[in-house]
Amino acid sequence: MDNITSLKLFWPESVLTVATLAMFIQDLLVRRSPRRELVLTVGALFWLGLTAAALAITPAGNVPLFGGLLQHDPFRIFFGWLFLGAALLTILIVPKSQQISPARLGEFFGLLFALLLGMFLMASATDLLMIYLSVETVSLVSYVLTGFHRHDRKANEAALKYVIYGGVASGVMLYGMSILYGLFATTHLTGDGGIGAQLADVTSRLFLAHAFGGQPAAQLALVVAVVFVLAGVGYKIASVPFHMWCPDVYEGAPTPFTAFLSVGPKAAGFAVAIRFFFAAFERQVPGGGYVAVTELPWPAIIGIISAITMTLGNLTAIVQTNLKRLLAYSSIAHAGYLLMGLAAASTEGVRSILIYLIGYVLMNVGAFLVVIAVSRHTGGEDIRDFRGLGTKAPLAAIALTIFLFSLTGIPPFAGFAGKYLIFAAVVQRGGFWFVLLAVIGVVNSAVSLFYYARIIKAMFLEDALDERAMSVPAIYTGVLVALAVPVMVLGIYWQPMIRWATNAFGGGFAL
């Protein structure tokens, strides 16, 4: 599609671009208003609703946009709704959190919309340079929001670590992309002449092998390039060994942004990974399945990273006492579970990732919301601050228990549905090593129950350090109920998630 025609399908991103500018302008206009906080929140909800309307009226289809830089398809639409849901929860949480000053609320919302724009582009990027630019957009805004408390030493330290790790990961990823460009003389993943088309063509593969002095040399160059690109993607999803920034950033950033960071950019990172690997290294066959177009063992590489990531995340979470750091290592572990679905290299594997992400947004944001509610009352975020929560705020304690059981993967909660489908996809792939990967996933889920149970024990079986009554804002109570109910319902009735994921990926991409 040419640029003018592409704009007709680019409405959500266009609205987000305007929303980013509008929030900064609105922030200036209402600077002296006594109802500044309410006006800015309503403004943010208005622009988010306008983006949702633009996404809803976007015509269905599967077409390249802007000369193949982006792809409009159901996959893009799926992640768009996921991002908007996470953003809605964040906007509702922020005003009462006491962690974002009303004087800087408009700035926060403006940056949040810029972050959303980058995530939308990540979910639809089918060109190496577009992937890089969208990842950098998300990263740069994330650095700013992590260090949003400019006078907080912990926030500054977290932002600095985030920048350093992000800069290294981005540089390595860009170098890997340059190798791919040297191999294929194109940055497009899809379309005629794209990397996927060249790898699927036997003549092109023979020419590539000849140009590099034989098949082993060409294969080695391709493996190095893929591993380097994986560094950038792994950094966004916090997988080992690119996870080191995660605990410090989660602890130092404002908790409402931490909640968004734990689900939004992570989902966008998986969208990039799915498009990259399935567009370039897999060929769709009749019936919706996939076969490898090269001998590159990328599923094995992903599987090894998955096993290490979930194991390290869970074992390290056991010794944490700060809830934000504990949930950070939990987030690393969940990245490992999600990578299992990618390692399956199948339609079922991708659909299980999408289903898992739906439940993950609900339960992880819900868990952080309870952390915010407790922090408002006690000023702390350690496990000891949750003692006696079952007596002081029973609804919040019950909701957190539901979210933690769901994160563990215990039925009948949404987390169980996601993990079951991921494990099933890996087992269906067949072979000893894939079955072993599924077993490692099950064992890690059992390990995670230990540190989640510590929180539940503190809430219901230990006496509170502070006997003062705890007040939970009405908006928080409503959001907790709105999150806990679908977590329970979707753990029993999976069909809505399965239908949505099937519609998003179906038989795969029309490449």
Protein Blocks (a to p, Z undefined) as FASTA:
>chain_A
ZZklmmmmmmmmmmmmmmmmmmmmmmmmmmmpcklmmmmmmmmmmmmmmmmmmmmmpccd
dddeehhlaccdfklmmmmmmmmmmmmmmmmmmmmnopacfklmmmmmmmmmmmmmmmmm
mmmgcbfklmmmmmmmmmmmmmmmmmmpmmlmklmmmmmmmmmmmmmmmmmmmmmmmmmm
mmnopabfgdehiaklmmmpmklmmmmmmmnopaklmmmmmmmmmmmmmmmmmmmnopaf
klmmmmmmmmmpcfklmmmmmmmmmmmmmmmmmmmmmmmmpccdehiiacdfbfbfkklm
mmmmmmmmmmmmmmmmmmpcbfklmmmmmmmmmmmmmmmmmmnopaklmmmmmmmmmmmm
mmmmmmmmmmmmmmmmnopabfklmgoklmmmmmlmmmmmmmmmmmnopacdfklmmmmm
mmmmmmmngpjklmmmmmmmmmmmmmmmmmmmmmmmmmmmpccfblcdcdddfklmmmmm
mmmmmmmmmmmmmmlmmmmmmmmnmnopaZZ
